[in-house]
Amino acid sequence: MPASITLARAVALALVVVPGAVWASQFDYSIYGSLEHSDNITLSDSNPISQNVFSPGINFSYAQQGSIFQANVTGTLQYNDYLGHQFSDQTQTELAAQANWTVLPKRLDFTVEDYAGVEPVDSLASNAPNNQQQTNVLSLGPTLHLQFGDIMRAQIELRYLNSYASKVQDFNSSRGMAAFRLYRDLNPTDTLSLNVESQRVKFNNSVANELFDGADDTVATPNYTRNEVYGEYASTLVHFDADILLGWSKIDFDRAPGDSKPMARATLGWQFTPRNTLSVTGAYEFSDAAQDMALQPGQSIVNTLSENPTDFINNPGGGISTGSLVIDSQVYLEKSLQATYTYHTERLQLSISPTYDKLAYLNGSTFDQSTRGGTVSLDYHLRPRTTLTGFVNVERQTYESLSRTDTTYRYGADLGHQWTPHWSWHVSYIRQLRSSTAIAQSYHENEVFFSVVFKR
């Protein structure tokens, strides 16, 4: 099923079940047009192709916090016109949407979530226009709320999940999930919860499942059941917040050996002075590409559209960036750690973000990988309406079973000017270089962007 159809059904469902009060909401958008020049758009080591790309698009956000309907939606719709006609034009969508309909106050809710993005077809190849695909993860189902006094409550969740990729068929799946969560408020700022979850995953590629024998790394993962039990502690203070999860996870594959491991997730945030903040996130858990695209239970979408309609570091020109996930059916054990330090004044903001990530696949070691790197970025207001942004990003990625290491350097600068309350322009330059031990995977590229943005 095309991602656009899945998305349309999710939006249509949300509008059908919501009463007329849904329209009393906040809707923001920014319209942009970006002209990009790349001297190596296919990121080739020996045959660079110079290309100009015109990319009009719209960033949008929608928020509704009513007693019957609550929603938080942010997304981008973009059209890529390759002016050299060496590649087919593309329409791309990026979306993170959460909508909740209160069927019975304090008793029954119905939730719809949808996450769309652009990911590589082959993560081992360069990010060329013909190595991109649309992905979508849809989740919907009811939540029953139970209240046990003033400080204890529970909820029962039932969810249907669907994952879809436009080119890699092994990713497509249907999932059913049931969860029981028991919450106890320790005080006005601290909450403790016990969570039990069970998920059944069935892949649409049934032929690959019939052929699976556990010995071939190239076939799809068999259907499986995933069970988890964990406790979670959350605390929100004025200058410090923490969310710590500890538990156990078990994977049972059909006709293949399963595995079980402890699971842990932690997020800590600390504003230790008015100008300095530090956040740290870490995880040790089973995961897969579909799960990594969606938010975890209890997380909410962060909408930065009103602050910065163009994300220069990840989305130069205001557009959609291609992710780095391996789009397939496989389950992996993930070990990740990321820290972000931020210093800001009235005119300057400095951010330093080191990262570490290691993936160990359960049914085949081809994509086992470890990634180390970090980003340093600096925003400086030259004038009240003129901002200069610069960044340096370094990433070293190693594939153990392939004996391959990619070291990538990416750096650039952006000059942005807000000439009216609604209109702004940006001029950007980005250079990236990769040194790879794999044949024909090293490259260098220079990109120049000019974009104009209208923000409502």
C-alpha positions in Angstrom: 0.0 0.0 0.0 1.6 3.4 -1.0 2.6 5.6 1.9 0.5 8.4 0.6 -2.6 6.2 0.8 -1.8 5.0 4.3 -1.3 8.6 5.4 -4.5 9.7 3.7 -6.5 7.0 5.5 -4.9 7.9 8.9 -5.8 11.6 8.4 -9.3 10.7 7.1 -9.9 8.5 10.1 -8.9 11.2 12.5 -11.2 13.7 10.9 -14.2 11.3 10.8 -14.1 10.4 14.5 -13.5 14.0 15.7 -16.4 16.4 16.2 -16.6 19.9 14.8 -14.6 21.3 17.7 -11.4 20.0 16.0 -11.3 23.2 13.9 -10.8 25.3 17.0 -7.0 24.7 16.8 -3.6 26.2 15.9 -2.3 25.6 12.4 1.1 27.0 11.4 3.0 26.6 8.1 6.0 27.9 6.2 6.4 27.7 2.4 9.8 27.5 1.0 11.6 27.3 -2.4 15.2 26.1 -2.5 17.7 26.0 -5.3 20.6 23.5 -4.8 23.7 23.0 -6.8 25.7 19.8 -6.1 29.0 18.9 -7.9 28.5 15.2 -7.1 24.8 14.5 -6.4 25.3 10.7 -6.7 28.2 10.8 -4.2 30.4 8.8 -6.6 34.1 8.3 -6.2 34.9 8.2 -9.9 32.0 9.6 -11.9 30.6 12.7 -10.3 27.4 14.2 -11.7 26.8 17.9 -11.4 23.2 18.8 -10.9 20.9 21.7 -10.0 17.7 20.9 -8.1 14.7 23.1 -7.4 12.8 22.0 -4.4 9.6 23.8 -3.4 7.9 22.6 -0.3 5.8 23.3 2.8 6.5 22.7 6.5 3.4 22.6 8.6 2.3 22.0 12.2 -1.1 21.4 13.8 -1.9 21.4 17.5 -5.2 20.8 19.3 -5.6 20.5 23.0 -9.3 20.1 23.6 -11.3 18.1 26.1 -12.5 15.7 23.4 -9.7 15.8 20.8 -6.0 16.3 21.2 -3.5 16.3 18.3 0.1 17.2 17.6 1.2 17.0 13.9 4.3 18.3 12.2 5.4 17.5 8.7 7.0 18.5 5.4 5.8 18.0 1.8 8.4 18.6 -0.9 8.8 18.2 -4.6 12.3 17.7 -6.1 12.8 18.9 -9.7 16.1 17.7 -11.1 16.8 20.4 -13.6 19.4 18.4 -15.5 16.8 15.7 -16.2 19.2 12.9 -15.3 16.9 11.7 -12.5 13.2 11.4 -12.2 11.5 14.1 -10.2 10.3 13.1 -6.7 7.5 14.0 -4.3 8.6 13.3 -0.7 6.7 13.4 2.6 7.9 13.6 6.2 5.4 13.4 9.0 5.1 12.8 12.7 1.4 12.8 13.8 -0.4 12.0 17.1 -4.1 12.3 17.5 -6.3 11.2 20.4 -10.1 11.1 20.6 -11.6 10.9 24.1 -14.6 8.6 23.5 -15.6 8.5 27.2 -13.9 11.1 29.5 -11.3 9.4 31.9 -12.4 6.0 30.6 -11.8 5.4 26.9 -9.6 7.0 24.2 -8.9 6.1 20.6 -5.4 7.0 19.3 -4.0 7.3 15.8 -0.3 7.9 15.2 1.5 8.1 11.8 5.2 8.5 11.0 6.4 9.0 7.4 10.0 9.6 6.2 12.5 9.1 3.5 15.1 6.3 4.0 17.8 4.6 1.8 17.0 1.6 -0.3 20.5 0.3 0.2 22.2 1.6 3.3 25.6 0.4 2.1 25.4 2.6 -1.0 25.7 6.3 -1.3 22.7 8.6 -0.8 21.9 9.2 -4.5 18.4 10.3 -5.7 17.7 6.8 -7.0 18.6 5.2 -3.6 15.7 6.8 -1.7 12.3 5.4 -0.8 9.2 6.5 1.2 8.5 4.8 4.4 5.5 4.9 6.7 4.5 3.4 10.1 0.9 3.7 11.2 -0.5 2.8 14.7 -4.1 3.0 15.9 -6.2 1.5 18.6 -8.1 2.1 21.9 -6.9 2.8 25.4 -9.0 2.0 28.5 -8.2 4.0 31.6 -8.7 2.7 35.2 -8.5 4.8 38.3 -7.6 3.4 41.8 -7.8 6.3 44.2 -6.0 9.6 43.9 -2.5 8.4 43.3 -2.8 5.1 41.4 -4.2 4.5 37.9 -3.8 2.0 35.1 -4.5 1.7 31.4 -4.9 -1.1 28.9 -3.8 -0.5 25.3 -4.6 -2.4 22.1 -2.9 -1.3 18.9 -2.7 -2.3 15.3 0.5 -1.3 13.6 1.4 -1.3 9.9 4.9 -0.7 8.4 5.4 0.1 4.7 8.3 0.9 2.4 7.9 1.8 -1.2 10.8 -0.3 -2.5 12.0 -2.8 0.1 9.1 -5.3 0.5 10.7 -7.2 3.4 10.0 -4.2 5.6 6.2 -4.4 5.1 4.4 -5.9 8.1 1.2 -6.0 10.2 1.5 -6.0 14.0 -0.8 -6.4 17.0 0.2 -5.0 20.4 -1.4 -5.3 23.8 -0.1 -3.5 26.9 -1.0 -3.1 30.6 0.4 -0.1 32.5 0.1 0.6 36.2 1.0 4.1 37.4 1.6 5.5 40.9 2.2 9.1 41.7 5.0 9.3 44.3 4.6 13.1 44.6 3.6 16.0 42.3 6.8 15.7 40.3 7.6 11.9 40.4 5.8 8.9 38.9 6.6 5.2 39.0 5.0 2.7 36.5 4.9 -1.0 35.8 4.5 -2.0 32.1 3.7 -5.3 30.5 3.7 -5.4 26.6 3.2 -8.2 24.1 3.6 -7.7 20.3 2.9 -10.1 17.4 4.7 -9.2 14.2 3.7 -10.8 10.8 5.6 -9.8 7.6 3.8 -9.5 4.3 6.6 -11.3 2.5 5.3 -14.8 3.3 7.5 -16.4 0.7 10.6 -15.3 2.5 9.2 -16.6 5.8 8.6 -20.0 4.2 12.2 -20.1 3.0 13.8 -19.0 6.2 16.2 -21.5 7.7 18.3 -19.2 9.9 21.4 -19.7 7.8 21.0 -17.1 5.0 21.6 -13.5 6.0 19.8 -12.2 2.9 16.3 -13.5 3.6 13.6 -11.8 5.6 13.2 -12.2 9.3 10.5 -14.8 10.3 7.3 -13.8 12.1 7.9 -13.3 15.8 6.4 -12.5 19.2 8.0 -9.9 21.4 7.2 -9.7 25.2 8.5 -7.1 27.6 8.2 -6.3 31.3 9.7 -3.1 32.7 9.4 -0.5 35.3 9.8 3.2 34.6 10.6 6.2 36.9 9.9 9.7 35.6 10.7 13.0 37.4 10.1 16.5 36.2 11.7 19.3 38.3 12.3 23.0 37.4 15.9 22.5 36.3 16.2 18.7 36.1 14.2 15.9 34.6 14.8 12.2 34.4 13.1 9.2 32.7 14.7 5.8 33.6 13.4 2.4 32.4 14.6 -1.0 33.5 13.2 -4.4 32.5 13.4 -7.6 30.5 12.6 -8.3 26.8 12.1 -11.7 25.0 11.9 -12.4 21.2 10.4 -15.7 20.0 10.8 -16.3 16.3 8.7 -18.8 14.3 10.9 -21.8 13.2 14.1 -20.1 14.5 15.9 -19.6 17.8 14.8 -16.6 19.9 16.7 -14.5 22.4 16.1 -12.6 25.7 18.0 -9.7 27.2 17.6 -7.1 29.9 16.4 -3.7 28.6 17.2 -0.2 29.7 16.5 3.3 28.6 17.4 6.6 30.3 16.9 10.3 29.5 18.4 12.9 31.8 18.2 16.7 31.4 19.9 19.3 33.6 19.9 23.1 33.3 22.8 23.7 35.7 23.0 27.5 35.1 20.6 29.8 33.2 23.0 29.6 30.1 24.1 26.0 30.3 22.1 22.8 29.8 23.1 19.1 29.4 21.0 16.2 28.2 22.0 12.5 28.1 20.1 9.7 26.5 21.0 6.0 26.4 19.4 2.6 25.5 20.1 -1.1 25.7 17.2 -2.9 24.0 15.9 -5.0 21.1 14.6 -2.8 18.3 13.9 -2.8 14.5 13.6 -0.2 11.8 9.8 0.3 12.2 10.1 0.8 16.0 13.0 3.4 15.5 10.7 5.4 13.2 8.0 5.8 15.8 8.0 7.4 19.2 8.1 5.3 22.4 5.1 5.2 24.7 4.8 8.4 26.6 6.9 10.4 24.2 5.5 13.5 22.4 6.3 15.3 19.2 8.5 18.3 19.6 7.4 21.1 17.2 10.1 23.6 16.3 8.4 25.0 13.2 7.7 28.4 14.8 11.4 28.7 15.9 13.2 27.5 12.8 11.4 26.6 9.6 14.8 25.5 8.1 16.9 23.0 9.9 20.2 23.9 8.2 22.4 21.0 9.7 20.0 18.2 8.8 17.8 19.8 6.1 19.7 22.5 4.2 17.3 24.5 2.1 14.4 23.7 4.4 13.8 20.3 2.9 13.6 16.6 3.8 16.7 14.7 4.8 17.3 11.0 4.0 17.6 8.9 7.1 20.3 6.2 7.8 18.2 3.2 8.9 18.7 -0.2 7.3 15.1 -0.7 6.0 14.4 -4.4 6.3 12.6 -6.8 8.7 15.5 -7.7 11.0 15.5 -7.3 14.8 18.7 -6.1 16.4 20.1 -5.4 19.9 20.9 -1.7 20.1 23.3 -0.1 22.5 23.3 3.7 22.2 24.5 6.8 24.0 24.2 10.5 23.2 24.9 13.6 25.1 24.2 17.3 24.1 25.7 20.3 25.8 24.3 23.7 25.0 25.6 27.2 25.9 23.5 30.2 24.9 23.5 33.9 25.3 21.4 36.6 23.8 23.5 36.5 20.5 25.2 33.1 20.6 24.3 29.4 20.9 26.9 26.7 21.0 26.0 23.0 20.9 28.2 19.9 21.3 26.7 16.4 20.7 28.8 13.3 20.8 27.1 10.0 19.9 27.7 6.2 20.0 25.5 3.5 18.6 26.1 -0.3 18.2 23.7 -2.7 16.4 23.9 -6.5 16.6 21.4 -8.3 14.4 19.7 -11.4 15.7 19.2 -13.4 12.4 22.3 -12.4 10.4 25.4 -10.4 11.0 25.7 -8.7 7.6 24.6 -5.3 9.0 26.2 -5.5 12.4 27.7 -2.0 12.9 29.0 0.5 15.4 29.0 4.2 14.9 30.9 6.9 16.8 30.8 10.6 16.1 29.6 14.0 17.1 28.5 17.4 16.0 29.6 20.9 17.0 27.3 23.7 15.9 27.3 27.5 16.5 24.6 30.1 15.9 25.6 33.8 16.1 23.3 36.7 15.6 25.2 39.3 13.6 22.3 41.6 13.8 18.8 41.2 15.4 17.5 39.7 12.1 20.7 38.2 10.6 22.1 34.9 11.9 25.3 33.0 10.9 25.3 29.3 11.6 28.2 26.9 11.2 28.7 23.2 12.0 31.2 20.3 11.9 30.1 16.7 12.0 32.3 13.6 12.1 31.1 10.0 11.9 33.0 6.7 11.9 30.9 3.7 11.0 32.3 0.1 11.1 30.6 -3.0 9.7 32.3 -5.9 11.6 31.3 -8.8 9.3 32.0 -6.8 6.1 35.4 -5.6 7.4 34.3 -2.1 6.2 34.9 1.3 7.9 33.5 4.6 6.6 34.8 7.8 8.0 32.6 10.8 7.0 33.3 14.5 7.6 30.6 17.1 7.0 30.8 20.8 7.6 29.1 24.0 6.4 27.9 27.5 7.0 24.5 29.2 6.6 23.7 32.9 6.5 20.0 33.7 7.2 18.2 37.0 7.2 14.6 37.8 8.3 13.7 40.8 6.2 10.1 41.0 7.3 8.0 39.2 10.0 7.0 36.7 7.4 9.8 36.5 4.8 13.4 35.3 5.2 16.2 34.0 3.0 19.1 31.6 3.5 22.4 31.0 1.7 24.2 27.8 2.6 27.3 25.9 1.8 28.0 22.3 2.8 31.0 20.1 2.0 31.2 16.4 2.8 33.9 13.8 2.4 34.0 10.1 3.0 36.9 7.7 3.2 35.8 4.1 3.0 37.7 0.8 3.0 35.0 -0.5 0.6 35.6 -0.3 -3.1 34.0 2.7 -4.8 32.4 4.1 -1.6 34.7 7.1 -1.0 33.5 10.5 -2.3 33.6 14.2 -1.8 30.8 16.7 -2.5 30.2 20.5 -2.5 26.6 21.8 -2.1 25.3 25.3 -2.4 21.8 26.3 -1.4 19.7 29.4 -1.8 16.2 29.3 -0.2 13.4 31.7 0.4 10.9 31.1 3.2 7.5 32.5 3.9 6.3 31.8 7.4 2.7 32.3 8.5 
